[in-house]
């Protein structure tokens, strides 16, 4: 019986790791959406088709990668349910993508980052306690 209990415990641990990995994959996929949209938006001109100017396509795409990764890192530390994190992250990425690619609202694209940073500051003490407990195995 002892061997079966050990096997059951290993299966539970493995299923927890698999669930966390699937959640992380979802965050990566959502992070790549604005990068891909920005890249195709910069190389496609309506009426003319696709014209690849590497520098003009690379700069906004790198900016989208940087902001998406910052949002993803901040969201990974926030203390919310996983579903709430995914929904809020998706909404903020849509906001960023729209304003990043529009000519009028370029500066508004950074509002989700500022909003997320303020939430992070308010939850900082709880996040520190959670990280210490995770490190100690509590």
C-alpha positions as CSV (number, residue, x, y, z in Angstrom):
1,X,0.0,0.0,0.0
2,X,2.9,2.3,0.8
3,X,4.2,2.2,-2.8
4,X,0.7,3.0,-4.2
5,X,0.4,6.1,-1.9
6,X,3.8,7.3,-3.1
7,X,2.8,6.8,-6.7
8,X,-0.5,8.7,-6.1
9,X,1.5,11.6,-4.5
10,X,3.9,11.7,-7.4
11,X,0.9,11.8,-9.8
12,X,-0.7,14.7,-7.9
13,X,2.6,16.6,-8.0
14,X,3.0,16.0,-11.7
15,X,-0.6,17.1,-12.4
16,X,0.0,20.3,-10.5
17,X,3.2,21.0,-12.5
18,X,1.3,20.3,-15.7
19,X,-1.5,22.7,-14.8
20,X,1.0,25.4,-14.0
21,X,2.8,24.8,-17.3
22,X,-0.4,25.0,-19.2
23,X,-1.2,28.3,-17.5
24,X,2.2,29.7,-18.4
25,X,1.8,28.6,-22.0
26,X,-1.5,30.6,-22.1
27,X,0.3,33.7,-20.8
28,X,3.0,33.3,-23.5
29,X,0.4,32.9,-26.2
30,X,-1.4,36.1,-25.1
31,X,1.9,37.9,-24.9
32,X,2.7,37.1,-28.5
33,X,-0.6,38.3,-29.9
34,X,0.3,42.1,-29.8
35,X,3.8,41.3,-31.1
36,X,2.4,39.5,-34.2
37,X,-0.3,42.0,-34.8
38,X,2.2,44.9,-34.6
39,X,4.6,43.1,-36.9
40,X,2.0,42.5,-39.6
41,X,0.4,45.9,-39.1
42,X,3.8,47.6,-39.9
43,X,4.6,45.5,-43.0
44,X,1.2,45.7,-44.5
45,X,-0.1,48.8,-46.2
46,X,-3.7,48.8,-47.5
47,X,-3.9,48.9,-51.2
48,X,-0.2,48.2,-51.8
49,X,0.2,44.8,-50.0
50,X,3.2,43.7,-48.1
51,X,6.3,45.7,-48.1
52,X,9.1,44.7,-45.8
53,X,11.2,47.5,-44.4
54,X,13.1,45.8,-41.7
55,X,13.8,48.8,-39.5
56,X,10.3,50.2,-39.6
57,X,8.9,46.7,-38.8
58,X,11.5,45.9,-36.1
59,X,11.2,48.9,-33.8
60,X,7.5,48.7,-33.0
61,X,7.8,44.9,-32.7
62,X,10.6,45.2,-30.2
63,X,8.6,47.7,-28.2
64,X,5.6,45.3,-28.2
65,X,7.9,42.5,-27.0
66,X,9.2,44.6,-24.2
67,X,5.9,45.9,-22.9
68,X,4.3,42.4,-23.2
69,X,7.1,40.8,-21.2
70,X,6.9,43.5,-18.5
71,X,3.1,43.0,-18.2
72,X,3.5,39.3,-18.1
73,X,6.1,39.5,-15.4
74,X,4.1,41.8,-13.3
75,X,0.9,39.7,-13.8
76,X,2.7,36.5,-12.7
77,X,3.3,38.0,-9.3
78,X,-0.1,39.5,-8.7
79,X,-2.4,37.7,-6.2
80,X,-5.5,37.0,-8.2
81,X,-7.2,33.9,-9.4
82,X,-5.7,32.4,-12.6
83,X,-8.9,33.2,-14.6
84,X,-8.9,36.8,-13.4
85,X,-5.2,37.1,-14.4
86,X,-5.9,35.7,-17.9
87,X,-8.9,37.9,-18.5
88,X,-7.2,41.1,-17.3
89,X,-4.0,40.3,-19.1
90,X,-5.9,39.7,-22.4
91,X,-7.9,43.0,-22.0
92,X,-4.7,44.9,-21.3
93,X,-2.9,43.4,-24.2
94,X,-5.8,44.3,-26.5
95,X,-5.7,47.9,-25.2
96,X,-2.0,48.0,-25.8
97,X,-2.2,46.6,-29.3
98,X,-4.9,49.0,-30.3
99,X,-3.2,52.2,-29.0
100,X,0.3,51.1,-30.0
101,X,-0.7,50.7,-33.6
102,X,-2.9,53.8,-33.8
103,X,-1.3,57.1,-34.7
104,X,-3.3,59.2,-32.3
105,X,-3.0,57.3,-29.0
106,X,0.5,56.1,-28.9
107,X,1.1,57.3,-25.3
108,X,-2.2,55.7,-24.1
109,X,-0.7,52.3,-24.9
110,X,1.3,52.5,-21.7
111,X,-1.6,52.9,-19.4
112,X,-2.0,49.2,-18.7
113,X,1.6,49.0,-17.5
114,X,1.1,51.9,-15.1
115,X,-2.2,50.5,-13.8
116,X,-0.6,47.1,-13.3
117,X,2.4,48.6,-11.5
118,X,0.1,50.4,-9.0
119,X,-1.7,47.1,-8.3
120,X,1.6,45.5,-7.8
121,X,2.7,48.2,-5.3
122,X,-0.5,47.7,-3.3
123,X,0.0,44.0,-3.2
124,X,3.7,44.1,-2.6
125,X,3.6,43.0,1.1
126,X,1.3,40.1,0.4
127,X,3.5,39.1,-2.6
128,X,6.6,39.1,-0.4
129,X,4.9,36.8,2.2
130,X,3.7,34.5,-0.6
131,X,7.2,34.3,-2.1
132,X,8.8,33.5,1.3
133,X,6.2,30.8,2.0
134,X,6.7,29.3,-1.4
135,X,10.5,29.2,-0.9
136,X,10.1,27.6,2.5
137,X,7.5,25.0,1.2
138,X,4.6,26.3,3.3
